[in-house]
Amino acid sequence: MAGVPALAAVILLAVSYGSVRIPIGDILAILAGQGDGLPDTWSVILWKIRIPRTLAAALVGGVLATGGVSCQGLFRNPLSEPYLLGISSGAALGATIAIVVAPVSGGAGLGIIGSAAFMGAMTVTVAVFIAAGRGAFKIPSTLLLSGIAIAFLCQAIIWLLMTFNRDQVERITFWTLGSLSSTGWFKVLWLTAITIPATIVLASMGRVLDILSTGYDSAHGLGVKPQRSAAIILAFTSLGTAAAVAVAGSIGFIGLMVPHVARFLGGPSHRNLVIRSWFGGAILLVLADLAARTVNPPGEIPVGIVTALLGAPFLLILARGKKGEGRLDG
């Protein structure tokens, strides 16, 4: 599979560059345990900072892209992505509350902010399902509308908290724009434990996604239970997205851009599309994070800004193409 060597090459490139340039040959030597004679700081930089950060970027980018595939297939809309369900806004609200309540929070693992973000994302996901009602999967647009409404509510609360806690505005803003600067090995393992199983489930339901993307009415005739299948797909999509946002903050456009490119390169079959999109999302976010931390050394910019600079023109091109086809409903 071409995605494996491509991702490996991009990861090597990403861990090579930074405030300290480490040649790829020396990186391979350190990874092989043959780094004698090389600066000890290089090994520390690689194992403590760059490798876990880069692996986390790959896992986050991959699961956001597969979430985009599932949402575009379920809602039969090329502009759909997991964030439209309010997952990102719920995570941002949870993180904002944690920052306000515990302004000097830290600690091992996910930390207070990451844990609050994950709980906020999952809480909003449940709220969206409840607000949409029992018939949500008969008319999928009700889920999207519920997600958008709750997302606006979360954002309003965030602005209110920022108004009354102006000393924390910079921290809140930086988190909501996305960053992988505080990633360690625990977060990599945590992401692996959640996002990889979620991706495997979505890939295994590729045929179901193919059927659901043709319409829920026709799914009954093909032996698929659309409401049950859609609920499972959205549950794993939400779980993976919540884990990603809890670690990296709100990183937009990955779930929108990558599925379209993967579909163009390899066709619409969802089983393969999920896998191609995972590798595409992983590669894109690794490169975006590399740009975020090297474009303005020794500081860095939020990675969400990089993906937005790529995603906004892509969205305009996509919208123009759909206008030329006379439709925007996929």
Sine and cosine of phi, psi and omega as CSV:
sin_phi,cos_phi,sin_psi,cos_psi,sin_omega,cos_omega
0.00,0.00,0.79,-0.61,-0.09,-1.00
-0.91,0.42,-0.43,0.91,-0.04,-1.00
-0.91,0.42,-0.51,0.86,-0.05,-1.00
-0.92,0.39,-0.83,0.56,0.02,-1.00
-0.90,0.44,-0.56,0.83,0.01,-1.00
-0.90,0.43,-0.71,0.71,0.02,-1.00
-0.91,0.41,-0.66,0.75,0.02,-1.00
-0.88,0.48,-0.67,0.75,0.01,-1.00
-0.90,0.43,-0.67,0.75,-0.01,-1.00
-0.92,0.39,-0.64,0.77,0.03,-1.00
-0.89,0.45,-0.69,0.72,0.05,-1.00
-0.87,0.49,-0.67,0.74,0.04,-1.00
-0.88,0.48,-0.68,0.73,-0.06,-1.00
-0.92,0.40,-0.65,0.76,-0.02,-1.00
-0.97,0.23,-0.23,0.97,0.01,-1.00
-0.98,0.19,-0.57,0.82,-0.12,-0.99
-0.98,-0.22,0.54,-0.84,0.02,-1.00
0.23,-0.97,-0.35,-0.94,0.03,-1.00
-0.88,0.47,-0.44,0.90,0.11,-0.99
-0.86,-0.50,0.84,-0.54,0.00,-1.00
-0.99,0.11,0.83,-0.55,0.02,-1.00
-0.89,-0.45,0.89,-0.46,-0.01,-1.00
-0.84,0.54,0.58,-0.81,-0.04,-1.00
-0.87,0.49,-0.62,0.79,0.04,-1.00
-0.86,0.51,-0.64,0.77,0.03,-1.00
-0.95,0.32,-0.54,0.84,0.07,-1.00
-0.88,0.47,-0.72,0.70,0.01,-1.00
-0.89,0.46,-0.60,0.80,0.02,-1.00
-0.92,0.40,-0.68,0.73,0.01,-1.00
-0.90,0.43,-0.68,0.73,0.01,-1.00
-0.89,0.45,-0.52,0.86,0.00,-1.00
-1.00,0.08,0.01,1.00,-0.01,-1.00
0.97,0.23,0.38,0.93,-0.03,-1.00
-0.87,-0.49,0.63,0.78,-0.06,-1.00
-1.00,-0.03,0.36,0.93,0.03,-1.00
-0.87,0.49,0.71,-0.71,0.00,-1.00
1.00,-0.04,-0.22,0.97,0.06,-1.00
-1.00,-0.01,0.43,-0.90,0.00,-1.00
-0.83,0.55,0.72,-0.69,0.01,-1.00
-0.88,0.47,-0.50,0.87,-0.02,-1.00
-0.91,0.42,-0.47,0.88,0.01,-1.00
-0.89,0.45,-0.68,0.73,0.01,-1.00
-0.90,0.44,-0.64,0.77,0.02,-1.00
-0.90,0.43,-0.71,0.71,0.00,-1.00
-0.86,0.51,-0.69,0.72,-0.04,-1.00
-0.93,0.38,-0.80,0.60,-0.15,-0.99
-0.98,0.21,-0.49,0.87,-0.06,-1.00
-1.00,-0.06,-0.48,0.88,-0.14,-0.99
-0.86,-0.52,-0.91,0.41,-0.24,-0.97
-0.95,0.30,-0.68,0.73,-0.05,-1.00
-0.91,0.41,-0.78,0.63,0.03,-1.00
-0.89,0.46,-0.60,0.80,0.01,-1.00
-0.90,0.43,-0.68,0.73,-0.03,-1.00
-0.93,0.36,-0.65,0.76,0.05,-1.00
-0.90,0.43,-0.63,0.78,0.04,-1.00
-0.90,0.44,-0.65,0.76,0.04,-1.00
-0.87,0.49,-0.66,0.75,0.01,-1.00
-0.90,0.44,-0.70,0.72,-0.02,-1.00
-0.92,0.39,-0.67,0.74,0.01,-1.00
-0.91,0.41,-0.75,0.66,0.00,-1.00
-0.88,0.48,-0.64,0.77,0.00,-1.00
-0.90,0.44,-0.73,0.69,-0.06,-1.00
-0.96,0.30,-0.53,0.85,0.07,-1.00
-0.91,0.41,-0.61,0.80,0.01,-1.00
-0.93,0.36,-0.67,0.74,0.02,-1.00
-0.92,0.39,-0.54,0.84,0.09,-1.00
-0.89,0.45,-0.60,0.80,0.07,-1.00
-0.90,0.44,-0.64,0.77,0.04,-1.00
-0.87,0.50,-0.75,0.67,-0.06,-1.00
-0.91,0.41,-0.65,0.76,0.00,-1.00
-0.93,0.37,-0.66,0.75,0.01,-1.00
-0.91,0.41,-0.56,0.83,0.04,-1.00
-0.95,0.30,-0.71,0.71,-0.04,-1.00
-0.92,0.38,-0.71,0.71,-0.08,-1.00
-1.00,0.01,-0.05,1.00,0.03,-1.00
0.78,0.63,0.70,0.72,-0.03,-1.00
-0.65,-0.76,0.86,-0.52,-0.07,-1.00
-0.94,0.35,-0.17,0.99,-0.01,-1.00
-0.98,-0.19,0.12,0.99,-0.03,-1.00
-0.99,0.16,0.52,-0.85,0.15,-0.99
-0.39,-0.92,0.26,-0.97,-0.11,-0.99
-0.86,0.51,-0.52,0.86,-0.06,-1.00
-0.90,0.44,-0.38,0.93,0.02,-1.00
-0.92,0.38,-0.29,0.96,0.04,-1.00
-0.99,0.11,0.04,1.00,0.03,-1.00
1.00,0.06,0.09,1.00,-0.06,-1.00
-0.88,0.47,-0.73,0.69,-0.02,-1.00
-0.90,0.43,-0.67,0.74,0.00,-1.00
-0.91,0.42,-0.62,0.78,0.05,-1.00
-0.90,0.45,-0.67,0.75,0.04,-1.00
-0.90,0.43,-0.67,0.74,0.01,-1.00
-0.89,0.46,-0.63,0.77,0.03,-1.00
-0.91,0.40,-0.69,0.72,0.04,-1.00
-0.87,0.49,-0.69,0.72,0.02,-1.00
-0.91,0.42,-0.65,0.76,0.00,-1.00
-0.89,0.45,-0.69,0.72,0.03,-1.00
-0.87,0.49,-0.67,0.74,0.00,-1.00
-0.90,0.43,-0.65,0.76,0.00,-1.00
-0.91,0.42,-0.65,0.76,-0.01,-1.00
-0.94,0.34,-0.69,0.72,-0.06,-1.00
-0.96,0.27,-0.64,0.77,-0.03,-1.00
-0.80,-0.60,0.97,0.23,-0.11,-0.99
-0.90,0.44,-0.31,0.95,0.02,-1.00
-0.93,-0.37,0.47,0.88,-0.05,-1.00
-0.90,0.43,0.50,-0.86,0.03,-1.00
-0.24,-0.97,-0.63,-0.78,0.07,-1.00
0.98,-0.17,0.10,-1.00,-0.05,-1.00
-0.98,0.19,0.08,-1.00,0.03,-1.00
0.93,0.38,-0.61,-0.79,0.03,-1.00
-0.96,0.29,-0.41,0.91,-0.08,-1.00
0.98,0.21,0.11,-0.99,-0.04,-1.00
-0.91,0.41,-0.68,0.73,-0.06,-1.00
-0.91,0.41,-0.74,0.67,0.00,-1.00
-0.89,0.45,-0.67,0.75,0.02,-1.00
-0.90,0.43,-0.67,0.74,0.02,-1.00
-0.91,0.42,-0.60,0.80,0.03,-1.00
-0.90,0.43,-0.69,0.73,0.02,-1.00
-0.89,0.45,-0.70,0.71,0.01,-1.00
-0.91,0.42,-0.63,0.78,0.03,-1.00
-0.90,0.44,-0.66,0.75,0.01,-1.00
-0.90,0.44,-0.71,0.71,-0.02,-1.00
-0.94,0.35,-0.59,0.81,0.03,-1.00
-0.90,0.44,-0.70,0.72,0.02,-1.00
-0.91,0.41,-0.61,0.79,0.04,-1.00
-0.86,0.52,-0.73,0.68,0.04,-1.00
-0.89,0.47,-0.67,0.75,0.00,-1.00
-0.88,0.47,-0.62,0.79,0.02,-1.00
-0.91,0.42,-0.68,0.73,0.03,-1.00
-0.89,0.46,-0.67,0.75,0.00,-1.00
-0.92,0.39,-0.69,0.72,-0.03,-1.00
-0.90,0.43,-0.56,0.83,-0.02,-1.00
-0.94,0.33,-0.44,0.90,0.05,-1.00
1.00,0.05,0.05,-1.00,-0.08,-1.00
-0.91,0.40,-0.48,0.88,-0.03,-1.00
-1.00,-0.01,0.31,0.95,-0.10,-0.99
-0.86,0.52,-0.61,0.79,-0.10,-1.00
-1.00,0.09,-0.18,0.98,0.14,-0.99
-0.98,0.21,-0.55,0.83,0.06,-1.00
-0.80,-0.60,1.00,0.05,-0.12,-0.99
-0.83,0.55,-0.45,0.89,-0.02,-1.00
-0.88,0.47,-0.40,0.92,0.03,-1.00
-0.91,0.40,-0.56,0.83,0.08,-1.00
-0.90,0.43,-0.71,0.70,0.00,-1.00
-0.89,0.46,-0.70,0.71,-0.01,-1.00
-0.90,0.43,-0.65,0.76,0.04,-1.00
-0.90,0.43,-0.67,0.75,0.02,-1.00
-0.89,0.46,-0.69,0.72,0.00,-1.00
-0.90,0.43,-0.68,0.74,-0.01,-1.00
-0.89,0.46,-0.72,0.70,-0.01,-1.00
-0.93,0.36,-0.55,0.84,0.05,-1.00
-0.89,0.46,-0.67,0.74,0.04,-1.00
-0.90,0.44,-0.63,0.78,0.03,-1.00
-0.89,0.46,-0.72,0.70,0.03,-1.00
-0.87,0.50,-0.69,0.72,-0.02,-1.00
-0.90,0.44,-0.62,0.79,0.03,-1.00
-0.89,0.46,-0.65,0.76,0.02,-1.00
-0.91,0.41,-0.63,0.77,0.03,-1.00
-0.87,0.48,-0.72,0.69,0.02,-1.00
-0.88,0.48,-0.62,0.79,0.02,-1.00
-0.89,0.45,-0.70,0.71,0.02,-1.00
-0.90,0.43,-0.60,0.80,0.03,-1.00
-0.92,0.39,-0.57,0.82,0.02,-1.00
-0.89,0.45,-0.63,0.77,-0.04,-1.00
-1.00,-0.02,-0.06,1.00,0.00,-1.00
-0.69,-0.72,0.90,0.43,-0.10,-0.99
-0.90,0.43,-0.42,0.91,0.00,-1.00
-0.94,0.34,-0.25,0.97,-0.01,-1.00
-0.95,-0.32,0.12,0.99,-0.06,-1.00
-0.87,0.49,-0.67,0.75,-0.04,-1.00
-0.90,0.44,-0.68,0.73,0.01,-1.00
-0.90,0.43,-0.69,0.73,-0.01,-1.00
-0.90,0.45,-0.70,0.71,-0.02,-1.00
-0.89,0.45,-0.70,0.72,-0.02,-1.00
-0.89,0.46,-0.64,0.77,0.00,-1.00
-0.91,0.41,-0.70,0.71,-0.06,-1.00
-0.92,0.38,-0.35,0.94,0.03,-1.00
-1.00,0.10,-0.18,0.98,0.09,-1.00
1.00,-0.04,0.73,-0.68,0.04,-1.00
-0.31,-0.95,0.52,-0.85,0.07,-1.00
-0.90,-0.44,0.34,0.94,-0.14,-0.99
-0.93,0.37,-0.41,0.91,-0.06,-1.00
-0.96,-0.28,0.40,0.92,-0.07,-1.00
-0.98,0.17,0.75,-0.66,0.09,-1.00
-0.81,-0.59,-0.10,-1.00,-0.09,-1.00
-0.92,0.39,-0.52,0.85,0.03,-1.00
-0.88,0.48,-0.69,0.72,-0.02,-1.00
-0.91,0.41,-0.57,0.82,0.06,-1.00
-0.89,0.45,-0.73,0.68,0.00,-1.00
-0.90,0.43,-0.64,0.77,0.00,-1.00
-0.91,0.42,-0.70,0.71,0.06,-1.00
-0.88,0.48,-0.68,0.74,0.00,-1.00
-0.87,0.49,-0.69,0.73,-0.06,-1.00
-0.91,0.40,-0.43,0.90,-0.04,-1.00
-0.98,-0.22,-0.74,0.67,-0.16,-0.99
-0.97,0.23,-0.57,0.82,0.00,-1.00
-0.92,0.39,-0.75,0.67,0.09,-1.00
-0.86,0.51,-0.63,0.78,0.02,-1.00
-0.88,0.48,-0.67,0.74,0.01,-1.00
-0.91,0.41,-0.65,0.76,0.01,-1.00
-0.89,0.46,-0.67,0.74,0.03,-1.00
-0.89,0.46,-0.71,0.70,-0.01,-1.00
-0.90,0.44,-0.64,0.77,0.03,-1.00
-0.92,0.40,-0.62,0.79,-0.01,-1.00
-0.93,0.37,-0.35,0.94,0.01,-1.00
-0.98,-0.17,0.40,0.92,-0.02,-1.00
-0.86,0.51,-0.68,0.73,0.01,-1.00
-0.90,0.44,-0.62,0.78,0.03,-1.00
-0.90,0.44,-0.66,0.75,0.04,-1.00
-0.90,0.44,-0.63,0.78,0.05,-1.00
-0.85,0.53,-0.69,0.72,-0.03,-1.00
-0.94,0.33,-0.70,0.71,-0.03,-1.00
-0.91,0.42,-0.51,0.86,-0.02,-1.00
-0.94,0.35,-0.25,0.97,0.05,-1.00
-1.00,0.03,-0.19,0.98,0.00,-1.00
0.78,-0.63,0.62,-0.79,-0.07,-1.00
-0.95,0.32,-0.49,0.87,-0.01,-1.00
-0.92,0.39,-0.69,0.73,-0.01,-1.00
-0.94,0.33,-0.38,0.92,-0.02,-1.00
-0.89,0.45,-0.59,0.81,0.01,-1.00
-0.87,0.50,-0.67,0.74,-0.03,-1.00
-0.94,0.35,-0.30,0.95,0.00,-1.00
-0.98,-0.19,0.22,0.98,0.11,-0.99
0.99,0.12,0.31,0.95,0.01,-1.00
-0.95,-0.31,0.70,-0.71,0.10,-0.99
-1.00,0.01,0.99,-0.15,-0.20,-0.98
-0.89,0.46,-0.67,0.74,-0.07,-1.00
-0.93,0.38,-0.69,0.73,0.02,-1.00
-0.91,0.42,-0.70,0.71,-0.02,-1.00
-0.90,0.44,-0.69,0.72,0.00,-1.00
-0.90,0.44,-0.62,0.79,0.01,-1.00
-0.90,0.45,-0.67,0.74,0.01,-1.00
-0.90,0.43,-0.72,0.69,-0.02,-1.00
-0.88,0.47,-0.71,0.70,-0.02,-1.00
-0.94,0.35,-0.53,0.85,0.02,-1.00
-0.89,0.45,-0.73,0.68,0.00,-1.00
-0.95,0.30,-0.54,0.84,0.10,-1.00
-0.89,0.46,-0.71,0.71,-0.01,-1.00
-0.91,0.41,-0.66,0.75,-0.01,-1.00
-0.89,0.46,-0.74,0.67,0.00,-1.00
-0.90,0.44,-0.67,0.74,0.00,-1.00
-0.91,0.41,-0.65,0.76,0.02,-1.00
-0.88,0.48,-0.67,0.74,0.03,-1.00
-0.89,0.46,-0.66,0.75,-0.01,-1.00
-0.91,0.42,-0.72,0.70,-0.04,-1.00
-0.93,0.37,-0.56,0.83,0.03,-1.00
-0.89,0.46,-0.53,0.85,-0.02,-1.00
-1.00,0.03,-0.68,0.73,-0.18,-0.98
-0.93,-0.36,-0.07,1.00,-0.08,-1.00
0.98,0.17,-0.24,-0.97,-0.08,-1.00
-1.00,0.05,0.95,-0.32,0.03,-1.00
-0.89,-0.46,0.96,-0.26,-0.13,-0.99
-1.00,0.04,0.22,-0.98,0.17,-0.98
0.98,0.22,-0.26,0.97,0.03,-1.00
-0.87,0.49,-0.75,0.66,-0.02,-1.00
-0.93,0.36,-0.27,0.96,0.04,-1.00
-1.00,0.00,-0.72,0.69,-0.12,-0.99
-0.96,0.26,-0.79,0.61,-0.21,-0.98
-0.87,0.49,-0.71,0.70,0.00,-1.00
-0.85,0.53,-0.59,0.81,0.01,-1.00
-0.91,0.41,-0.69,0.73,0.02,-1.00
-0.91,0.41,-0.69,0.72,0.00,-1.00
-0.90,0.44,-0.62,0.78,0.03,-1.00
-0.91,0.41,-0.63,0.77,0.01,-1.00
-0.92,0.40,-0.61,0.79,-0.07,-1.00
-0.99,0.15,-0.50,0.87,-0.13,-0.99
-0.72,-0.69,0.12,0.99,0.05,-1.00
0.99,-0.10,0.14,-0.99,-0.16,-0.99
-1.00,-0.01,-0.08,1.00,-0.04,-1.00
-0.87,0.49,0.86,-0.51,-0.18,-0.98
-0.93,0.36,-0.50,0.87,0.00,-1.00
-0.86,0.51,-0.75,0.66,0.05,-1.00
-0.97,0.24,-0.52,0.85,-0.03,-1.00
-0.90,0.44,-0.63,0.78,0.04,-1.00
-0.88,0.48,-0.71,0.71,-0.04,-1.00
-0.92,0.39,-0.72,0.69,0.03,-1.00
-0.88,0.47,-0.64,0.77,-0.01,-1.00
-0.92,0.39,-0.60,0.80,0.03,-1.00
-0.86,0.51,-0.75,0.66,0.00,-1.00
-0.91,0.41,-0.64,0.77,0.01,-1.00
-0.89,0.45,-0.69,0.73,0.03,-1.00
-0.91,0.42,-0.64,0.77,0.03,-1.00
-0.88,0.47,-0.73,0.68,-0.01,-1.00
-0.89,0.45,-0.70,0.72,-0.05,-1.00
-0.89,0.46,-0.71,0.71,-0.06,-1.00
-0.96,0.29,-0.54,0.84,0.09,-1.00
-0.88,0.48,-0.70,0.71,0.02,-1.00
-0.93,0.37,-0.62,0.78,0.02,-1.00
-0.90,0.44,-0.66,0.75,0.02,-1.00
-0.92,0.38,-0.60,0.80,0.07,-1.00
-0.86,0.50,-0.71,0.71,0.03,-1.00
-0.90,0.43,-0.64,0.77,-0.06,-1.00
-0.89,0.46,-0.56,0.83,-0.06,-1.00
-0.99,-0.16,-0.01,1.00,0.00,-1.00
-0.87,-0.49,-0.24,0.97,-0.08,-1.00
-0.95,0.30,-0.43,0.90,-0.03,-1.00
-0.66,-0.75,0.89,0.46,-0.05,-1.00
-0.92,0.39,0.49,-0.87,0.03,1.00
-1.00,0.09,-0.01,1.00,0.03,-1.00
-0.99,0.10,-0.12,-0.99,0.05,-1.00
-0.57,-0.82,0.36,-0.93,0.05,-1.00
-0.96,-0.29,0.42,-0.91,0.05,-1.00
-0.85,0.52,0.70,-0.71,-0.06,-1.00
-0.92,0.39,-0.41,0.91,0.05,-1.00
-0.89,0.45,-0.47,0.88,0.06,-1.00
-0.92,0.39,-0.65,0.76,0.01,-1.00
-0.89,0.45,-0.73,0.68,-0.02,-1.00
-0.92,0.38,-0.51,0.86,0.04,-1.00
-0.94,0.35,-0.61,0.79,0.04,-1.00
-0.90,0.44,-0.51,0.86,0.07,-1.00
-0.99,0.11,-0.63,0.77,-0.14,-0.99
-0.97,0.25,-0.58,0.81,-0.04,-1.00
-0.89,0.46,-0.75,0.66,0.08,-1.00
-0.89,0.46,-0.59,0.80,0.02,-1.00
-0.88,0.47,-0.67,0.75,0.00,-1.00
-0.90,0.43,-0.63,0.78,0.04,-1.00
-0.90,0.43,-0.67,0.74,0.03,-1.00
-0.90,0.43,-0.67,0.74,0.01,-1.00
-0.90,0.44,-0.71,0.70,0.00,-1.00
-0.89,0.45,-0.62,0.78,0.02,-1.00
-0.91,0.41,-0.65,0.76,0.02,-1.00
-0.90,0.43,-0.67,0.74,0.02,-1.00
-0.92,0.38,-0.55,0.84,0.05,-1.00
-0.90,0.44,-0.62,0.79,0.02,-1.00
-0.91,0.40,-0.48,0.88,0.03,-1.00
-1.00,0.08,-0.12,0.99,0.02,-1.00
0.98,0.20,0.38,0.92,-0.01,-1.00
-0.44,-0.90,0.39,-0.92,0.07,-1.00
-0.74,-0.67,0.22,0.97,-0.07,-1.00
-0.97,-0.23,0.22,0.98,0.01,-1.00
0.97,0.23,0.00,0.00,0.00,0.00
